């Protein structure tokens, strides 16, 4: 059964097509990642699915309800965490959670009960009376998450939830997402952090409002990587990059930290050739090896091929 289905969903702002004929089916209980660079259409798509924007054309069902015909019913069964966290800085942690519980839940006693449960569940007890403005980035993120799930929604939308927080907070946040999924909740999370794709059951790449690929992270790597990847850790990073870029068999090349990733047709054959080439150029390297492509490798390769095809 699908909790989210879209049918040629499109949103235009004047001449700009922010979401372009998107067709997705997201299963009940799935953690689904929507990946793409800034301005790709991720947030617009989420706001469409939350019933916050009306589509220009096409349609979608969320939790079995139409986003155009039954937007209020959609809003009752979803939780939405926006990029800006949507907190009231002059309210305490407890007051923020209680406020959102009161909005979503008609029963005052139930709202109070859920507020206490969330405070305990997300370890907010020592920050209960702390103003939201005085929380660190990681705790503000956690509080925003709390306000999005206090009413126990069936489907949760997380829009760039880990943007601007430290790596430890990012990891802790994903543990909260896993807890949601374990309870049977459906989670759609948008991100431009490619490494976070590995944490999702399935992912979709979006670029210029269009979905380029949808599958599990492992299948995405198999299906959409145009070649094999060689990783090189050179002593002189930039000079090696410039020299290696000139090789005619190099399909793609990029810098990843202190290493260079090269996409070629047959990595096993090309490793020795690249090694000899660098030695002739008097460029030393610490390591050269064939590696499994990362999600970022695949996304860059797919983006370049699509851009080349449209030019």
Secondary structure, DSSP 8 states (H G I E B T S, - for coil): -EEEEEEEEEEEETTEEEEEEE--EEETT-EEEEE--TTSSHHHHHHHHTTSS--SEEEEEETTEETTT-HHHHHHHEEEE-TTTT--TTSBHHHHHHHHHHHH-S-HHHHHHHHHHHHHHTT-GGGTTSBGGGS-HHHHHHHHHHHHHTT--SEEEEESTTTTS-HHHHHHHHHHHHHHHHTT-EEEEEES-GGGGGGSSEEEEEETTEEEEEE-HHHHHHHH--SEEEEEEESSHHHHHHHHTT-TT--EEEEETTEEEEEES-HHHHHHHHHHHHHHTT--EEEEEEE---HHHHHHHHHHHHHHHH-
